[in-house]
């Protein structure tokens, strides 16, 4: 997920400005939708994990992030439609991204011995950031080689496929509350 997130990040502004022809102001408003979505996701994370359990909540959040992200490479046509197809993934995708990140952190903290929390947090941040940086490089290279829209498709499909790693892990069976898993 971090790899394709970086991949996507390298291309998104170029896609909106150069391919779709949006103005920087409109792009800023679209990206601001992501902030609203993240705020809503922060509020939804605990009820979602409480209702489904932490494992299924993580899988559902990841799957919905990936699915809504598939709207981005479909953006085009009239300006209003392009804006809508970019704003929805920002709003809804970031809602589920925030819920995912909060649930993942809560789960990680509940199963990690307290004396290792700092090391585990730093290691996860280092690995995710390193992989994301490789994604930035790969996104830029592929965007240059095959074009921005096809490379955005690769990022969207790759981000969606990342959910499969969660589906085929022990997470689906993790249905108790986070406090019950530790």
Secondary structure by P-SEA (a helix, b strand, c coil): caaaaaaaaacaaaaacccccccaaaaaaaaaaaaaaaaaaaaaaaaaaaaccaaaaaaaaaaaaaaaacccccccccaaaaaaaaaaaaaaaaaaaaaaaaaaaaaaaaaccccaaaaaaaaaaaaaaaaaaaaaaaaaaaaaaccaaaaaaaaaaaaaaaaaaaaacccccccccccccc
